[in-house]
Amino acid sequence: MARKQTIYVCSACGGESLQWQGKCPHCEQWQTLSRLSVSGEYAAVQGPAAQMVSAAQQVEQVRFALHLDELDRVFGGGLCGGSVTLLGGEPGIGKSTLLLQVAAALAGEQAVLYASGEESAAQIAARARRLGLDTGQLQLINESSLEHVLALAAERKAALLVIDSIQTMQLAALDGGAGAPAQLRECTAALVRAAKSSGCAVIIVGHVTKDGSIAGPKLLEHLVDTVLYFDSDAGSRYRMLRATKNRFGPVNELGFFAMTETGLKEVRNPSAIFLSRGAQPAPGSLVMVVRDGGRPLLIEVQALVDRTRSMTPRRVAQGVDANRLSMLLAVLSRHAGLVLAEHDVFVNVVGGLQISETATDLPLLLALVSSLRNQPLDADMVAFGEVGLTGEVRPVAHGEERLRELRKQGYKRVILPQQNAPREAPAGLQLQPAASVAEALSAAFQSAD
């Protein structure tokens, strides 16, 4: 027997309720609940037979390159057939531009369908001409009916289907207009089913809300295989693409692109983005080597320590954890005799990245002391390492990989944890291991004198 159950879905937060109410019980917004009928099957049905894991492992996973190494890196080695990817980002950041570039590049090798509910085919063609893309084999459709899009993709046997965007698609069998939580969820579920059954890779564009999350129910991120976010500093031409979920590759992998007149170009040396330093060394500035994603990056950290002009000193941290900054100030006071209770402290990671790993402790501490003493550090010096509450400098992961990146970028001197120092220093690098904060300060400012 089958029966239909009626549930009510909130258009603001996507929460569900078994009965209609004037106010959503989840987000407490008024008049946001809309009806959704769901059928439930209670009779036994014939489903697919179980199989051994060893048999499933014999099925080769098909991947195809996207002709952009940075994008292939984020995906974990290329796009998997039958996968569903959700791409989010602010309006105008380059989502449609990137996907049009990818679709045009693959159209000569695979059948590609680009479905847009926001732009006409003429608008997409005009963008392709402006970017200088060869779209001779690319198939476009301007349609908001997902049934029609899936039928055309099946008819053309598309290897890649691009949906721009999911907020414009709707299923005729559901109540509510395009963009409603029920439509978003069921349209995404339909795309997942189609991708798994046909082997067609699907990339979905998703709009973001004011707080930066993808609009619609959070369930969208649980349904898809991969979630990518585009990010950028205001006014910057550089774009960062991060994988926050990936069932076919590493999570938090990061790709870098530059927006140009001919579209998005990959940045092969991303460290250069974050190292636009002045000609002369300045107090409070130091280069650190961190890992964001699967590779080391060289980033400049800046600190400004100034005597406070108010009753309460300010503590401002951009790009690093503010609680971590407070801990480092306490370590400086206890183990280095440098009390900053009467000083304002400002810290900034150049380039807009948010760094969460502990390898930033030591360079941040050295930059603070440099600003406090108004004494610049050597321009060719780099530091990395974790600082403990007892004043020790602790090792961090991937030390040898960080040293290789420093050597490749031409830096000469490194202050690092004693336990990260290799038995033999790499050629061209002068290593200064430190076991404590006192040793690190001595090494940094003895060389700066």
C-alpha positions as CSV (number, residue, x, y, z in Angstrom):
1,M,0.0,0.0,0.0
2,A,1.1,3.5,-0.6
3,R,-0.1,6.7,1.0
4,K,0.7,10.3,0.6
5,Q,2.0,12.3,3.6
6,T,1.9,16.1,3.6
7,I,4.8,18.0,5.1
8,Y,5.4,21.7,5.2
9,V,8.8,23.2,4.2
10,C,10.1,26.6,5.2
11,S,11.2,28.8,2.3
12,A,13.7,30.7,4.5
13,C,15.6,27.9,6.2
14,G,14.4,24.6,4.6
15,G,13.1,23.2,7.9
16,E,10.2,20.7,7.8
17,S,7.1,20.6,9.9
18,L,4.2,18.0,9.9
19,Q,1.5,20.7,10.1
20,W,1.1,24.2,8.9
21,Q,1.9,27.0,11.3
22,G,2.0,30.7,10.9
23,K,5.6,30.8,12.2
24,C,8.4,28.4,11.2
25,P,9.4,26.4,14.4
26,H,13.0,26.3,13.2
27,C,13.9,29.9,12.1
28,E,10.8,31.6,13.6
29,Q,10.0,33.5,10.3
30,W,6.4,34.2,9.6
31,Q,4.4,32.9,6.6
32,T,7.2,30.9,5.1
33,L,5.8,27.3,5.3
34,S,4.6,25.7,2.0
35,R,3.1,22.3,1.4
36,L,4.9,19.4,0.0
37,S,3.3,16.0,-0.6
38,V,5.6,12.9,-0.2
39,S,4.5,9.4,-1.1
40,G,5.6,6.6,1.2
41,E,5.8,3.0,0.0
42,Y,5.0,0.3,2.6
43,A,4.7,-2.7,0.3
44,A,7.8,-4.8,-0.5
45,V,9.5,-3.7,-3.7
46,Q,12.1,-5.4,-5.9
47,G,15.3,-3.5,-5.5
48,P,18.8,-4.0,-6.8
49,A,20.7,-7.1,-5.6
50,A,23.6,-6.7,-3.2
51,Q,27.1,-7.2,-4.5
52,M,30.5,-7.9,-3.1
53,V,32.9,-5.0,-2.5
54,S,35.6,-6.8,-4.5
55,A,33.3,-6.9,-7.6
56,A,32.5,-3.2,-7.2
57,Q,36.2,-2.4,-7.0
58,Q,36.8,-3.9,-10.4
59,V,34.7,-1.1,-12.0
60,E,37.1,1.6,-13.2
61,Q,36.3,5.1,-12.2
62,V,36.2,7.3,-15.3
63,R,37.9,10.7,-15.0
64,F,38.4,13.3,-17.7
65,A,40.7,16.3,-17.6
66,L,39.2,19.8,-17.6
67,H,42.1,21.5,-19.4
68,L,42.9,23.6,-16.3
69,D,45.5,22.1,-13.9
70,E,44.3,24.1,-11.0
71,L,40.7,22.9,-11.5
72,D,41.8,19.3,-11.9
73,R,43.8,19.7,-8.6
74,V,40.6,20.8,-6.8
75,F,38.6,17.9,-8.1
76,G,41.4,15.5,-7.1
77,G,42.7,14.6,-10.6
78,G,39.9,15.5,-12.9
79,L,36.1,15.3,-13.1
80,C,34.6,11.9,-12.4
81,G,31.9,10.5,-14.6
82,G,28.5,10.2,-12.8
83,S,29.5,12.8,-10.2
84,V,27.4,15.8,-9.1
85,T,29.2,19.0,-8.2
86,L,27.8,22.1,-6.6
87,L,29.7,25.3,-7.4
88,G,28.9,28.3,-5.2
89,G,30.1,31.9,-5.1
90,E,29.1,35.5,-5.0
91,P,27.4,37.1,-8.1
92,G,30.0,38.2,-10.7
93,I,32.9,36.2,-9.2
94,G,33.3,34.1,-12.4
95,K,31.2,30.9,-11.9
96,S,29.5,31.0,-15.3
97,T,32.7,32.1,-17.0
98,L,34.7,29.2,-15.6
99,L,32.1,26.6,-16.5
100,L,31.7,28.0,-20.0
101,Q,35.4,27.7,-20.5
102,V,35.4,24.1,-19.3
103,A,32.3,23.2,-21.3
104,A,33.8,24.7,-24.5
105,A,37.1,22.9,-24.0
106,L,35.4,19.5,-23.4
107,A,32.9,19.9,-26.2
108,G,35.5,18.9,-28.8
109,E,36.0,15.6,-27.0
110,Q,32.7,14.8,-25.3
111,A,29.0,15.6,-25.7
112,V,28.4,18.6,-23.4
113,L,25.1,20.3,-22.6
114,Y,25.0,23.8,-21.0
115,A,21.5,24.5,-19.6
116,S,20.9,28.0,-18.4
117,G,17.7,29.4,-16.8
118,E,19.1,32.8,-16.3
119,E,20.6,33.8,-19.6
120,S,19.5,33.3,-23.2
121,A,21.6,31.3,-25.7
122,A,22.5,34.6,-27.4
123,Q,23.9,36.0,-24.2
124,I,26.0,32.9,-23.6
125,A,27.2,33.0,-27.2
126,A,28.2,36.6,-26.8
127,R,30.2,35.8,-23.7
128,A,32.0,33.0,-25.5
129,R,32.9,35.3,-28.4
130,R,34.2,37.9,-25.9
131,L,36.4,35.2,-24.2
132,G,37.6,33.9,-27.6
133,L,36.2,30.4,-27.0
134,D,35.6,27.8,-29.7
135,T,32.1,26.6,-29.0
136,G,31.4,24.9,-32.3
137,Q,30.5,21.6,-30.6
138,L,28.9,23.0,-27.4
139,Q,25.1,22.5,-27.1
140,L,23.1,25.2,-25.3
141,I,19.6,25.2,-24.0
142,N,17.7,28.0,-22.3
143,E,15.2,26.2,-20.2
144,S,13.9,26.2,-16.6
145,S,12.0,22.8,-16.8
146,L,14.4,20.2,-15.4
147,E,12.4,17.4,-17.1
148,H,13.1,18.9,-20.5
149,V,16.8,19.4,-19.7
150,L,17.3,15.8,-18.5
151,A,15.4,14.4,-21.5
152,L,17.7,16.3,-23.9
153,A,20.8,15.3,-22.0
154,A,19.8,11.6,-22.2
155,E,18.9,12.0,-25.9
156,R,22.3,13.6,-26.7
157,K,24.1,11.2,-24.4
158,A,25.9,14.1,-22.7
159,A,29.1,13.3,-20.8
160,L,28.8,16.7,-19.0
161,L,25.7,18.6,-18.0
162,V,26.0,22.2,-16.6
163,I,23.1,23.6,-14.7
164,D,23.2,27.4,-14.4
165,S,21.7,27.8,-11.9
166,I,19.8,25.3,-9.7
167,Q,17.7,28.2,-8.3
168,T,16.1,28.6,-11.8
169,M,15.1,25.0,-12.3
170,Q,11.8,23.4,-11.4
171,L,9.9,20.2,-11.7
172,A,6.3,20.4,-12.9
173,A,5.1,17.7,-10.4
174,L,5.9,19.9,-7.4
175,D,4.1,22.9,-6.0
176,G,6.0,26.1,-5.6
177,G,8.1,28.2,-8.0
178,A,11.7,27.9,-8.9
179,G,14.0,28.5,-6.0
180,A,11.6,27.2,-3.3
181,P,13.3,24.8,-0.9
182,A,11.2,21.8,-2.1
183,Q,12.1,22.6,-5.7
184,L,15.8,22.9,-4.9
185,R,15.9,19.7,-3.0
186,E,13.9,17.6,-5.5
187,C,15.6,19.1,-8.6
188,T,19.0,18.3,-7.0
189,A,17.8,14.7,-6.1
190,A,16.6,14.2,-9.7
191,L,20.0,15.4,-11.1
192,V,21.8,13.0,-8.7
193,R,19.6,10.0,-9.9
194,A,20.2,10.9,-13.5
195,A,24.0,11.2,-13.1
196,K,24.3,7.9,-11.3
197,S,22.2,6.0,-13.8
198,S,23.7,7.5,-16.9
199,G,27.3,8.2,-15.9
200,C,26.9,11.8,-17.0
201,A,28.9,14.3,-14.8
202,V,26.7,17.2,-13.6
203,I,28.0,20.6,-12.4
204,I,25.4,22.8,-10.6
205,V,25.7,26.5,-10.1
206,G,24.3,27.7,-6.7
207,H,23.8,31.2,-5.5
208,V,25.0,32.2,-2.1
209,T,23.3,34.1,0.7
210,K,24.5,37.2,2.6
211,D,26.5,35.0,5.0
212,G,28.3,33.2,2.2
213,S,26.5,29.9,2.3
214,I,24.7,28.3,-0.7
215,A,21.1,29.5,-0.8
216,G,18.5,26.9,-0.1
217,P,18.3,24.0,2.3
218,K,21.7,22.7,3.6
219,L,20.5,19.3,2.3
220,L,21.8,20.3,-1.2
221,E,25.3,19.9,0.0
222,H,24.6,16.5,1.5
223,L,23.0,15.3,-1.8
224,V,25.9,16.1,-4.1
225,D,29.4,14.5,-4.3
226,T,31.5,17.6,-4.4
227,V,31.0,21.2,-3.1
228,L,33.2,24.0,-4.5
229,Y,33.3,27.6,-3.3
230,F,34.6,30.5,-5.2
231,D,36.1,33.3,-3.1
232,S,37.9,36.6,-3.7
233,D,39.0,39.7,-2.0
234,A,37.0,42.8,-2.9
235,G,38.6,44.5,-5.9
236,S,41.1,41.7,-6.5
237,R,41.4,40.0,-9.8
238,Y,42.5,36.8,-8.1
239,R,40.0,34.0,-7.4
240,M,40.4,31.1,-5.0
241,L,38.4,27.9,-5.5
242,R,38.1,25.5,-2.5
243,A,36.7,22.1,-2.2
244,T,34.8,21.8,1.0
245,K,33.4,18.4,0.2
246,N,34.8,15.8,-2.2
247,R,33.9,12.1,-2.4
248,F,36.4,11.5,-5.1
249,G,39.4,13.5,-3.9
250,P,41.0,15.5,-1.1
251,V,38.9,18.0,0.9
252,N,40.0,21.7,1.3
253,E,42.2,21.5,-1.8
254,L,42.7,25.0,-3.1
255,G,43.0,26.3,-6.7
256,F,44.0,29.8,-7.8
257,F,42.8,31.7,-10.8
258,A,43.2,35.2,-12.2
259,M,40.4,37.0,-14.0
260,T,41.5,38.5,-17.3
261,E,39.8,39.8,-20.4
262,T,39.9,36.3,-21.9
263,G,38.4,34.6,-18.9
264,L,39.9,32.9,-15.9
265,K,43.5,31.9,-16.1
266,E,45.2,29.5,-13.7
267,V,47.9,30.8,-11.4
268,R,50.8,28.3,-11.5
269,N,52.8,30.1,-8.7
270,P,50.2,31.1,-6.1
271,S,52.8,32.2,-3.6
272,A,53.6,35.2,-5.8
273,I,50.1,36.5,-5.0
274,F,50.8,36.9,-1.3
275,L,54.4,38.2,-1.5
276,S,54.0,41.7,-2.9
277,R,56.4,43.2,-0.3
278,G,58.1,46.6,-0.4
279,A,61.6,47.2,-1.6
280,Q,62.9,47.8,2.0
281,P,62.2,45.5,5.0
282,A,59.6,47.0,7.3
283,P,59.1,46.3,11.0
284,G,56.3,43.8,11.7
285,S,56.5,42.0,8.4
286,L,57.7,38.4,7.9
287,V,57.1,35.6,5.4
288,M,55.8,32.3,6.6
289,V,55.2,29.0,4.9
290,V,51.9,27.4,5.5
291,R,49.9,24.5,4.0
292,D,46.4,25.3,2.7
293,G,45.0,22.4,0.8
294,G,47.6,19.9,-0.4
295,R,50.6,22.2,-1.0
296,P,52.8,24.8,0.8
297,L,52.2,28.5,0.3
298,L,54.5,31.4,1.1
299,I,52.4,34.2,2.7
300,E,53.4,37.5,4.3
301,V,52.1,38.2,7.8
302,Q,52.0,41.7,9.1
303,A,51.7,42.9,12.7
304,L,51.3,46.4,14.1
305,V,51.8,47.1,17.8
306,D,51.0,50.6,18.9
307,R,50.5,52.2,22.3
308,T,46.8,52.3,23.1
309,R,44.9,55.5,23.4
310,S,41.9,54.1,25.1
311,M,41.1,52.3,28.4
312,T,40.8,48.9,26.7
313,P,43.6,47.9,24.2
314,R,42.3,46.5,20.9
315,R,43.1,43.1,19.5
316,V,42.3,42.8,15.8
317,A,43.2,39.6,13.8
318,Q,42.5,39.3,10.0
319,G,43.3,35.8,8.6
320,V,44.2,34.1,11.9
321,D,42.3,33.0,14.9
322,A,41.8,35.9,17.4
323,N,42.0,33.4,20.3
324,R,45.3,32.1,19.0
325,L,46.6,35.7,18.9
326,S,45.6,36.2,22.6
327,M,47.5,33.0,23.5
328,L,50.7,34.3,21.8
329,L,50.5,37.6,23.6
330,A,50.3,35.7,26.9
331,V,53.3,33.6,25.9
332,L,55.3,36.7,25.0
333,S,54.5,38.2,28.4
334,R,55.3,35.1,30.4
335,H,58.3,33.7,28.5
336,A,59.9,36.7,26.8
337,G,59.1,39.5,29.3
338,L,57.3,41.5,26.6
339,V,54.0,42.8,28.1
340,L,51.6,44.3,25.6
341,A,48.8,45.1,28.0
342,E,49.1,48.8,27.2
343,H,49.4,48.3,23.4
344,D,46.9,47.9,20.6
345,V,47.7,44.8,18.4
346,F,46.7,44.4,14.8
347,V,47.5,41.3,12.7
348,N,46.8,40.7,9.0
349,V,47.5,37.9,6.6
350,V,48.2,39.4,3.2
351,G,46.0,38.2,0.4
352,G,42.8,37.5,2.4
353,L,43.4,33.9,3.2
354,Q,42.0,32.5,6.5
355,I,44.8,30.3,7.9
356,S,43.9,27.9,10.7
357,E,47.0,25.7,11.1
358,T,49.3,26.2,14.0
359,A,52.5,26.7,11.9
360,T,51.6,30.4,11.9
361,D,52.4,30.8,15.6
362,L,56.1,31.3,15.4
363,P,56.1,33.8,12.4
364,L,53.3,35.7,14.0
365,L,55.1,36.0,17.3
366,L,58.3,37.2,15.6
367,A,56.3,39.8,13.6
368,L,54.7,41.1,16.8
369,V,58.1,41.6,18.5
370,S,59.5,43.2,15.3
371,S,56.8,45.8,15.3
372,L,57.1,46.4,19.1
373,R,60.8,47.0,18.8
374,N,60.4,48.9,15.5
375,Q,63.2,46.6,14.2
376,P,62.7,45.0,10.7
377,L,63.6,41.4,10.1
378,D,65.8,40.2,7.3
379,A,64.1,40.2,3.9
380,D,65.3,36.7,3.1
381,M,64.2,35.1,6.4
382,V,61.2,32.8,6.7
383,A,59.7,31.1,9.8
384,F,57.2,28.4,10.6
385,G,56.4,26.4,13.8
386,E,53.8,26.0,16.6
387,V,54.3,27.7,19.9
388,G,53.2,26.0,23.1
389,L,51.9,27.6,26.4
390,T,55.2,26.6,28.1
391,G,57.2,28.6,25.6
392,E,58.4,25.7,23.6
393,V,58.5,25.7,19.7
394,R,56.7,22.5,18.6
395,P,57.1,20.7,15.2
396,V,54.5,20.8,12.5
397,A,53.6,18.4,9.7
398,H,55.2,18.3,6.3
399,G,58.4,20.1,7.3
400,E,60.6,18.8,4.5
401,E,57.9,19.8,1.9
402,R,57.9,23.4,3.3
403,L,61.7,23.6,3.0
404,R,61.6,22.5,-0.6
405,E,59.1,25.2,-1.4
406,L,61.3,27.8,0.3
407,R,64.3,26.7,-1.7
408,K,62.3,26.9,-4.9
409,Q,61.2,30.4,-4.1
410,G,64.8,31.6,-3.5
411,Y,64.7,32.2,0.3
412,K,68.0,31.6,2.2
413,R,67.3,31.4,5.9
414,V,64.7,29.6,7.9
415,I,63.8,29.7,11.6
416,L,62.0,26.4,12.3
417,P,61.2,24.0,15.2
418,Q,64.2,21.9,16.3
419,Q,62.4,18.7,15.6
420,N,61.6,19.7,12.0
421,A,65.3,20.3,11.2
422,P,66.6,17.5,8.8
423,R,69.9,15.9,9.4
424,E,71.4,17.7,6.4
425,A,70.2,21.1,5.4
426,P,69.0,21.4,1.8
427,A,71.5,23.1,-0.5
428,G,71.2,26.9,-0.4
429,L,69.2,27.0,2.9
430,Q,70.6,28.2,6.2
431,L,68.5,26.5,9.0
432,Q,68.2,28.0,12.5
433,P,66.4,25.4,14.7
434,A,64.8,26.7,17.8
435,A,63.5,24.7,20.8
436,S,62.0,27.6,22.7
437,V,60.6,31.1,22.1
438,A,63.8,32.6,23.6
439,E,66.0,30.8,21.1
440,A,63.7,31.8,18.2
441,L,63.9,35.5,19.2
442,S,67.6,35.4,19.6
443,A,68.1,33.8,16.2
444,A,65.7,36.3,14.5
445,F,67.0,39.5,16.0
446,Q,70.6,38.7,16.3
447,S,70.6,38.3,12.5
448,A,68.6,41.4,12.1
449,D,71.1,43.6,14.0
